[in-house]
Amino acid sequence: MKSYIRNVFLCAGLLGAVASAAMIHGVSIARAAEEKTAPSIAIDNFSFTPKELTVAAGTTITWVNRDDVPHTVVSTDKKFKSKALDTDDQFSFTFTDTGTYNYFCSVHPIMVGKIIVK
């Protein structure tokens, strides 16, 4: 019983330390969890960054165009397709099925990326 109580207090102390560290850096626990589950991909300088991303099934990814020209996000298997994204426009897609999703910009087909869903 003493061991159980000690472990409970130890876990509570660790959670408090994590919360304190998060707040020191100006990030709430909820926001940190949200950022972890809602990754984004920047479209900038005619490239997707990161070019490859591995996520869990159920994750929503948001692409944000930081370039000064329009771009699109189109999967090679036609699972998703954005409209032309002007500067600061966004496109989001939720990956519910596992697999590998290759995508490209239909305006600039040399721009490619890959999402791996596990």
Secondary structure by P-SEA (a helix, b strand, c coil): caaaaaaaaaaaaaaaaaaaaaaaacccaaaaaaaaabbbbbbccccccccbbbbcccbbbbbbbcccbbbbbbbccccccccccccccbbbbbbccbbbbbccccccccccbbbbcc
